[in-house]
Amino acid sequence: MNRILLLPAAALLALAGTLAVPAPATQAAATQAAVPGCRNADLHARYRATDNGAGHRFGKIVLVNVSGHACRTGGFGGLSYVGYGNGTQVGAPATRQGTATFFVLRPGQRAVSRVDETVAQNYPRATCRPHPVDGFRVYVPNATRSQFIAHRTTGCRNPAVHLISHTAYRKRV
């Protein structure tokens, strides 16, 4: 004897919908994967100070897509102080805070990483070993070449002293 299994129409439609239509997140991931990753030459980095207080200076690294095409980026880049007049790193690189997200930047769009700088004078001179800083060395995410941003301050030559922290890049809307 053959048995026929009858499902309510709503259940059949729901089952068919899950099999035939990819989820929106899957579609977005597929679209992002088709867009090339941003290269160092695609993004221009700059720094903007925002506030200060209690021995800290706050600002943001802004990446602008200066290319003529959309590109995919996000997550963390590299950030450190440089000095000595020749781009030599001064002290420890920036500590990374938060979680990474990835996104597409169209020409002219921006991505932002918040920066927190601890003032070097907060540390004993013997611990810090202060040294003048010419600026930031910035690596955009997934790049092997860096950009320089002028930012005169004082850093610590001691690599055990971490003066800078920054967040993952987020798309600025």
Phi, psi and chi 1 to 4 in degrees:
 res  aa     phi    psi   chi1   chi2   chi3   chi4
   1 MET       -  128.5  174.7 -177.9  -94.9      -
   2 ASN   -87.0  136.6  -70.9  -19.0      -      -
   3 ARG  -109.2  139.4  -69.9 -172.9  177.0  178.5
   4 ILE  -108.3  127.3  -61.7  175.3      -      -
   5 LEU   -93.6  122.2  178.4   62.8      -      -
   6 LEU  -106.8  126.4  -63.8  176.2      -      -
   7 LEU  -110.7  145.6  -67.4  174.1      -      -
   8 PRO   -58.6  149.6  -16.8   24.1      -      -
   9 ALA   -56.9  -39.9      -      -      -      -
  10 ALA   -61.7  -39.0      -      -      -      -
  11 ALA   -67.1  -39.9      -      -      -      -
  12 LEU   -64.1  -42.5  -74.9  172.8      -      -
  13 LEU   -65.4  -41.5  -72.4  174.0      -      -
  14 ALA   -63.3  -42.6      -      -      -      -
  15 LEU   -64.3  -45.0  179.8   60.7      -      -
  16 ALA   -63.3  -40.0      -      -      -      -
  17 GLY   -63.8  -36.8      -      -      -      -
  18 THR   -75.0  -25.6   59.6      -      -      -
  19 LEU   -84.7  -32.6  -63.8  175.6      -      -
  20 ALA   -95.1  -28.0      -      -      -      -
  21 VAL  -114.3  120.4  178.9      -      -      -
  22 PRO   -65.9  150.1    6.8   -7.1      -      -
  23 ALA   -65.1  149.5      -      -      -      -
  24 PRO   -55.6  -38.6  -24.8   32.1      -      -
  25 ALA   -63.5  -38.1      -      -      -      -
  26 THR   -66.5  -40.7  -55.6      -      -      -
  27 GLN   -63.2  -44.4  -72.3  174.7  -25.2      -
  28 ALA   -62.6  -42.2      -      -      -      -
  29 ALA   -63.9  -41.1      -      -      -      -
  30 ALA   -64.8  -39.5      -      -      -      -
  31 THR   -65.1  -44.8  -59.8      -      -      -
  32 GLN   -63.2  -39.1  -81.6 -169.1   15.8      -
  33 ALA   -64.6  -28.4      -      -      -      -
  34 ALA   -76.3  -17.2      -      -      -      -
  35 VAL   -88.5  133.6  174.5      -      -      -
  36 PRO   -66.5  152.5   23.8  -31.2      -      -
  37 GLY   -68.3  147.7      -      -      -      -
  38 CYS   -69.7  137.0  -65.6      -      -      -
  39 ARG  -101.9  166.2  -62.9  168.1  -51.5  157.5
  40 ASN   -54.6  -42.0 -173.0   48.4      -      -
  41 ALA   -68.3  -20.1      -      -      -      -
  42 ASP   -77.4  -22.8  -63.8  -29.0      -      -
  43 LEU  -120.9  135.7  -57.2  173.5      -      -
  44 HIS  -108.0  127.1  172.2   73.4      -      -
  45 ALA   -98.6  142.1      -      -      -      -
  46 ARG  -147.5  161.5   67.9  175.7 -167.7 -108.7
  47 TYR  -115.4  142.0  176.1   77.1      -      -
  48 ARG  -133.8  119.1 -173.8  166.5   79.6   81.8
  49 ALA   -70.3  142.6      -      -      -      -
  50 THR  -121.7  -35.0   58.1      -      -      -
  51 ASP  -167.9  170.0 -160.3    5.1      -      -
  52 ASN  -155.9  160.1   59.7   46.4      -      -
  53 GLY   162.2  153.7      -      -      -      -
  54 ALA    51.4   43.5      -      -      -      -
  55 GLY    78.1   15.7      -      -      -      -
  56 HIS  -130.4  152.4  -70.5  -97.5      -      -
  57 ARG  -122.1  136.6  -71.7 -174.9  -56.3  -91.1
  58 PHE  -118.0  147.1  -57.2   98.2      -      -
  59 GLY  -167.0 -164.2      -      -      -      -
  60 LYS  -149.5  143.1   52.7 -180.0   94.6  170.6
  61 ILE   -90.5  126.8  -59.6  -69.2      -      -
  62 VAL  -113.0  126.5  179.4      -      -      -
  63 LEU  -105.5  128.2  -58.8  177.5      -      -
  64 VAL  -113.6  130.4  179.9      -      -      -
  65 ASN   -73.8  106.6 -177.5  -13.0      -      -
  66 VAL  -100.9    6.6  -65.6      -      -      -
  67 SER   -84.0  176.2   74.5      -      -      -
  68 GLY   -97.2   14.7      -      -      -      -
  69 HIS  -142.5  160.3   58.8   84.1      -      -
  70 ALA   -73.1  149.3      -      -      -      -
  71 CYS  -147.0  157.9   61.0      -      -      -
  72 ARG  -100.0  134.7 -178.2  176.6   22.9   84.7
  73 THR  -151.2 -168.7 -168.5      -      -      -
  74 GLY   128.9  176.6      -      -      -      -
  75 GLY    82.2 -148.8      -      -      -      -
  76 PHE  -107.3  145.5  -68.7   95.3      -      -
  77 GLY  -107.1 -160.4      -      -      -      -
  78 GLY  -112.1  148.1      -      -      -      -
  79 LEU  -148.6  129.8  179.6   64.5      -      -
  80 SER  -155.3  163.8   60.4      -      -      -
  81 TYR   -82.3  146.7  -75.7  142.0      -      -
  82 VAL  -132.7  154.1  -67.6      -      -      -
  83 GLY  -160.6 -151.1      -      -      -      -
  84 TYR    64.3   10.4  -59.5   95.8      -      -
  85 GLY    72.7    2.2      -      -      -      -
  86 ASN  -133.5   10.8   63.0    6.2      -      -
  87 GLY    84.3   12.8      -      -      -      -
  88 THR   -72.1  135.5  -61.0      -      -      -
  89 GLN   -63.6  138.4 -176.5  170.0  -42.7      -
  90 VAL  -111.4  112.8  175.6      -      -      -
  91 GLY    75.0 -161.8      -      -      -      -
  92 ALA   -77.9  148.5      -      -      -      -
  93 PRO   -69.2  168.2   25.6  -31.8      -      -
  94 ALA   -64.9  143.7      -      -      -      -
  95 THR   -81.2  139.7  -56.6      -      -      -
  96 ARG   -93.8  135.3  -63.6  173.2  170.8 -177.7
  97 GLN  -127.7  138.0  -64.5 -177.9  -28.3      -
  98 GLY    96.9 -171.4      -      -      -      -
  99 THR  -115.9  153.6   57.3      -      -      -
 100 ALA   -88.4  142.0      -      -      -      -
 101 THR  -128.6  157.6   59.8      -      -      -
 102 PHE  -123.6  147.8  -60.6   91.4      -      -
 103 PHE  -158.5  170.6   46.0   87.0      -      -
 104 VAL  -104.1  132.3  172.4      -      -      -
 105 LEU  -108.2  122.8  -80.1 -178.2      -      -
 106 ARG   -84.7  163.0  -57.9 -152.6 -176.6  -58.3
 107 PRO   -51.8  132.3  -29.1   37.2      -      -
 108 GLY    87.7  -16.3      -      -      -      -
 109 GLN   -76.5  160.4  -72.7 -173.7  -41.6      -
 110 ARG  -122.8  152.2  -66.0  167.6  169.3   77.9
 111 ALA  -125.4  145.5      -      -      -      -
 112 VAL  -129.7  138.2  175.3      -      -      -
 113 SER  -122.2  122.1  171.6      -      -      -
 114 ARG   -75.8  138.0  -70.4 -171.7  -35.8  -89.7
 115 VAL  -119.0  134.9  176.7      -      -      -
 116 ASP  -121.8  117.3  178.2   -9.3      -      -
 117 GLU  -108.8  125.1  -61.5  174.3   83.8      -
 118 THR   -84.1  136.0  -57.7      -      -      -
 119 VAL   -69.9  129.4  176.0      -      -      -
 120 ALA   -59.0  -31.3      -      -      -      -
 121 GLN   -67.8   -6.8  -70.7   77.7    6.1      -
 122 ASN   -70.1  -17.3  -71.8   -7.7      -      -
 123 TYR  -105.2  149.1  -69.2   89.3      -      -
 124 PRO   -58.4  141.6  -21.0   30.3      -      -
 125 ARG   -53.4  -42.0 -171.1  169.2 -176.5   76.5
 126 ALA   -67.5  -31.0      -      -      -      -
 127 THR   -78.0  -46.6  -59.4      -      -      -
 128 CYS   -73.2  -45.3  172.3      -      -      -
 129 ARG    55.8   68.0  -61.2 -170.5  -19.9 -106.5
 130 PRO   -58.7  148.2    6.2   -7.2      -      -
 131 HIS  -152.5  140.7 -166.3  -84.7      -      -
 132 PRO   -61.3  144.0  -17.9   28.0      -      -
 133 VAL  -115.7  135.7  167.8      -      -      -
 134 ASP   -85.2  -31.2  -60.9  -34.9      -      -
 135 GLY   171.7 -161.7      -      -      -      -
 136 PHE  -102.3  143.9  -70.4  118.5      -      -
 137 ARG  -100.5  124.8  173.7 -178.1  -68.7  132.8
 138 VAL  -119.7  124.4  176.9      -      -      -
 139 TYR  -103.9  122.1  -74.2   92.5      -      -
 140 VAL   -69.9  156.2  -56.9      -      -      -
 141 PRO   -52.8  135.6  -28.7   37.3      -      -
 142 ASN    65.1   21.9  -57.7  -50.6      -      -
 143 ALA  -108.2  153.4      -      -      -      -
 144 THR  -109.4   -6.0   55.6      -      -      -
 145 ARG  -109.3  149.4  -58.6 -168.1   83.2  173.8
 146 SER  -111.8  169.4   63.6      -      -      -
 147 GLN  -122.5  151.7  -62.2 -177.2   34.0      -
 148 PHE  -108.0  135.1  172.1   77.6      -      -
 149 ILE  -123.9  120.3  -60.6  173.4      -      -
 150 ALA   -62.5  130.9      -      -      -      -
 151 HIS  -163.8   84.7  178.8   71.8      -      -
 152 ARG   -74.1  127.9  -65.3 -158.3 -179.8  -84.7
 153 THR  -161.3 -166.0 -170.9      -      -      -
 154 THR  -118.4  131.0  -59.4      -      -      -
 155 GLY  -111.9  178.9      -      -      -      -
 156 CYS  -111.9  127.0  -67.1      -      -      -
 157 ARG   -69.4  -22.2  -75.1 -177.9  -70.7  168.8
 158 ASN   -70.2  114.5 -178.3  -11.8      -      -
 159 PRO   -69.6   -8.8   23.0  -29.7      -      -
 160 ALA   -81.7  -12.7      -      -      -      -
 161 VAL   -97.2  117.6  176.1      -      -      -
 162 HIS  -101.4  105.3  -67.8 -101.4      -      -
 163 LEU   -91.4  -23.0  -65.4 -179.7      -      -
 164 ILE  -117.1  139.8  -43.9  167.6      -      -
 165 SER  -135.0  154.8   66.3      -      -      -
 166 HIS  -149.6  157.7   73.7  116.8      -      -
 167 THR   -95.4  165.3   61.1      -      -      -
 168 ALA   -62.8  150.5      -      -      -      -
 169 TYR   -67.3  139.1  -75.9   94.5      -      -
 170 ARG  -125.7  145.7  -59.8  -84.2 -171.8 -124.0
 171 LYS   -69.9  131.2 -172.6  174.0 -177.9  177.5
 172 ARG   -90.5  124.3 -174.1  168.3  161.6 -158.6
 173 VAL  -109.1      -  -74.0      -      -      -
